[in-house]
Amino acid sequence: MKKNIHTSKDDINAIINADHSSPSSILGQHKIKIGKKDGIIIRCFLPHAKEAWVVRGRNKTRMSKVHNNGFFIAVFDDCSEHFPYELRIKNYENKYKNFKDTYCFPPVLSDFDLHLISEGTHYESYEKMGAHYIEIDSVYGVHFAVWAPNAARVSVIGDFNRWDGRAHPMNNRGSSGIWEIFIPGLKNGEVYKYEIKSRYSNYIAIKTDPYSFYCEIPPKSASIVYDINKYKWKDEEWMENRRNTNWLEGPVSIYEAHLGSWMRVPEEDNRWLTYRELSDKLVKYVKDMGYTHIEFLPPTEHPLVESWGYQTISYFAPTSRFGRPDDFMYLIDRCHQEGIGVIIDWVPSHFPKDGHGLAFFDGTYLYEHADPKKGEHKDWGTLIFNYGRNEIRNFLISNALFWLKNFHIDGLRVDAVASMLYLDYSKEEGEWIANQYGGNENLDAVTFLKTFNEVVHLKYPGVLTIAEESTAWPMVSRPTYLGGLGFSMKWNMGWMNDSLEYISSDPIYRKFKHNNLTFSLLYAFTENFVLVLSHDEVVHMKRSILDKMPGDYFQKFANLRLFYGYLYGHPGKKLLFMGGEFGQWNEWQVNHSLDWHLLEYELHRKLQKYVRDLNFLYQSEPALYEVDFDHYGFEWVDFHDVNNSIISFIRKAKDPKDFLIIVCNFTPVPRFNYRIGVP
C-alpha cells in the first residue's frame, strides 16, 4: 500500500475487504483540507481496473492506485466545491470504459420513508424498496434498497460487476436497517442479487431481492430489474364498475385453476402455455362456461413446481415460467374485458427454507421466529412469518396492495389462515409456546389479519378477501369493528367434508348419514361462506371428484350431476377446481395437462354442458345468489325424509315473491307422485 495522508489504512482495508457499512462516507467525492486550503478528493474502489482517471469535461486526471487491489485516489487542490465528473478505467484486458461514479449520488430514500417502513405503515413500500430504474440529476440508473438490519455489509452483485461483492457495497441507513445504492448506467433487464454479510458471524449469503418484480426461470433464482408500470391497461370499465359492486349480493361462481397444468402442449415436449396463450384459451373457456371469476393457485415465483406455488420465494414477482409480468397483466386485462374477475391465492402464512429466499436473510431470524416452536411448520417444511415485527407486517400488507394496484387483482384468497391463527396448529404438546395470556391464539397474526383487511377494503372497495380457514374461529367474515377478522368471505370446509363423505357413500347407507346433508344449514349464515370443491380434494390419493362417486360409470355421473345441482342450490358462493366440470377421471397432477381427451366421450361432454347450464341458471336467478348469507333467503320444505334420502328447500331473492324450490333425491330410485308442500 502506498502512503496516503487523506485516507486511513483502516478505511481502505474496510472498503477492500467489503466490511464497510457506509461506503459513501469514504468513496466518491469529498471536501478535504490541503494545508490551509480547501480541496476535493475522489476515492474509488475498482477491483477490476488496472488504471483509472477522473474526467472533468475535456480534462482527464490520472488517479493514484494506493492499493494493489484497486483502491484509487485523486486529489484536486484547485477547487473547493463539488463538481460533476466521470470515471474512466482501463481493465486487465486493456479495454477502456467511461461511467458515472456510484458514490457521488445522494440517498434516494427520505427519512419519512424510513420512518413509515419501520413503523409498519408504508403500504406502498414496493415503490421504494427493491430495484427501480430512475433518474437522478439527469443521470439514469437503478436504485436498489433492501432491509437487512443485522448485516455488517450488503452488496449488489450481478453480471454488471462480475458478481463481485466488493464492487458495489450499499449504504446503511442507520436504525431503519435499510441499505440502498444508486448505480448509474444500469437499465431494466439487469440480473442481480444481494450479497449479505452478517455482523454476528462469518455468514455470507447470496439472496434474491424480496421486492423483485421479475425473476429468472427456476431453477435459476436471480432477480431482474423490471419496470412494472409500463403496461397500458384497457379495463377501465371493469375497474370502475368493481368499485360499486357488492359481491355479497351478486353471483360468484369461481373456476379454480393452476396455470401450469390446466392445459399443456404435448407436441412441444409437454410445455406450459404462456400467459398470452392462456389469455386466449383459458379466458374464452371460462367465459363460455359461465363462470364469474377465475381463481389462480399462487402465481408468485416459487422454486418447486410440486409446491403448486404455495411455497413462495418472490412475493412481488409473478412466476416467469409463463412469461413476463406484462404478460400476466395482459391475461388479467383480457379477463376483465370479458367480464371475468380474477382472484389469486395469497400465502402470508409461511415461506420456504431455500437458501436464496427469506430464510435467515441477514444471518439472523429476520422474517421468521428464532424459536422453532414459534417459527416452523413441520408438516410443510416451511417457516412462519414473525407478525409481531412492524417491518414484516408492512412487507406483507404492501405486497397485498401491490397485486391489487399494479395487477388489478379483484380478490385475494388467503391460504392456511388457521395455521396463522393458532400457535399450536398441527403441533403436539411441548412443541408450541402459549401467548402471554396462556392461550393458543397467535395474537400478532390476528392483529395482522385485521389490519390487512381494513387497509384492503379501505383502499380498494369492491375487492374480495377470502379466508381458507378450517376451524370454528368466530366471525372470520365479519367486520373488525364488530370483533371479526374482516374478511369478505370464508371457505366452507365443513360443508365440503360433510357433503363429500355423504355423496361418496353407497346410496343404500345414506339414510344413516342424513345429518351430513342438513347440518350445514345450522351454521350456514354465521359466516359469508364460499362452497368449495377445491384442488385439495383431488390429490394425494383422495381421487377425483367423479371417481369419488359410488356405483358404475353411469351412476357416478348421475351422482355427480346431483351433487353439483345441490351445490348450486345450497346457500353460499361457488368454487369448483378445474377438471371437475367435465369429469376429470385421474387425480390432478401438477406436471400434466387435464385430460381434455375425455370430452370425446358423451357422458363427459354432457357433464360439461350441465355445469355450463348450472352457471348460467345461477346467474339468471336472483333467488340463488342475492340472499346467500341470511336466513331469510332460505327455508326448509322437508329435511325429514331420511328413508328416501330426499331433501327439499326454498331459495328466496330479496323480493320474497321471487323464489325457487329445490328438490334433491340422493338415491337411484325414481319417486313417482312424490309430494311436497309449496308456498
MOGIBEL-V764007 format. One line per field, one symbol per residue. ss: DSSP state (a for helix, b for strand, c for the rest). psi: psi as a letter, one per 30 degrees, with the letter a starting at -180 (. if undefined). burial: + if it has 16 or more other C-alpha atoms within 10 Angstrom, else -. A space follows every 10 residues. Layout:
ss: ???
psi: ???
burial: ???
This chain:
ss: ccccccccaa aaaaaacccc ccaaaccbbb bbbbccbbbb bbbbbcccbb bbbbbbccbb bbcbbbbccc bbbbbbcccc cccccbbbbb bccccbbbbc caaacccccc aaaaaaaaac ccccaaaccb bbbbbbccbb bbbbbbbccc bbbbbbbbaa acccccccbc bbcaaacbbb bbbbcccccc bbbbbbbbcc cccbbbbccc ccccbccccc ccbbcccccc cccccaaaaa aaacccaaac ccbbbbbccc cccbbaaacc bbccaaaaaa aaaaaaaaac ccbbbbcccb bbccaaaccc cbbbbbbbca aaccaaaaaa aaaaaaaccc bbbbbbcccc bbcccccccc cccccccbcc caaaabbccc cbbcbcccca aaaaaaaaaa aaaaaacccc bbbbccaaaa abcccccccc cccccccccc bcaaaaaaaa aaaaaaaaac cccbbbbccc ccccccccca aaccccccbb bcaaaaaaaa aaacccaaaa aaacaaaaca aaacccccbb bbbcaaaacc ccccaaaacc ccaaaaaaaa aaaaaaaaac ccbbbbbccc cccccccccc cccccaaaaa caaaaaaaaa aaaaaaaaaa caaacccccc aaabbbbbcc cccccbbbbb bbccccccbb bbbbbccccc ccccccccc
psi: klkjffklee eeeeeeghgk fifffelakk klkjbflkak kkkkjifgke lllkjjcfkk kkkkjfkffg jkkkkjgglf lklkllkklj afghkkkklk keggkllekl eeeeeeeefg gifhfffelb kkjlkkhgkk akkkkkjifg kfkkkklaef gghjffeikl kkhbffgkkl kkjlfllkfk kllkkkkkff agkkljkkkf gkfkllkkfl gllkkkjfgf kjlgheeeee eeegkjffgl kjjkjkkkef gekljffhhh llkleeeefe eeeeeeeefg lflkkklkgl kkejeffgff ikejfgkkkf egaleeeeee eeeeeefggk lkkkkkigfl llgkfgbfkh egglieflle jfffgkjeef hllkkjffke eeeeeeeeee eeeeefghkf kjjjkheefe fkfgkhklkf glklafgglg kjeeeeeeee eeeeeefefi kfkkkkkjjg agkkhehllf fgglfglelk kieeeeeeee eefflkffff ffgeffefef ffgfgfljkk kkiaefghlh gflleeffkl aaeeeeeeee eeeeeeeffk kllkkkkkef fghkellkkf glllifffff keeeeeeeee eeeeeeeeff jffffeifgk ffgkkkekgf ieefhkkklk kkaejffjlk kkkkjglhkk jkhkklkl.
burial: ---------- ++--++-+++ ++++-+++++ ++------++ ++++++++++ +++++----- -++++++-++ +++++----+ ----++++++ +--------+ +++++---+- --++-+++-+ ++++++-+++ ++++-----+ ++++++++++ ++++++++-- +-++++++++ +++--+-+++ ++++-++--+ +++++++++- ---+++++++ +++++++--- ++++++++-- ----+--+-- -+----++++ ++++++++++ ++++------ ++++++-++- -++--++-++ ++++++++++ +++----+++ ++++++++++ ++++++++++ ++++++-+++ ++++++++++ ++++-+++++ +++++++++- --+++++--- -++++++-++ ++++++++++ ++++--++++ ++++++++++ ++++------ -++------+ ++++++-+++ +++++++--- -++++++++- ----++++++ ---+++++++ ++++++-+++ -+++--+--+ +-++++++-+ +--+++++++ +++++-++-- --++++++++ +----+++++ ++++++++++ ++++++++++ ++++++++-+ +++++---+- --++-+++-+ ++-+++-++- +++++++++- +-++--+--- ---+++++++ +++-----++ +++-+++--- ---------
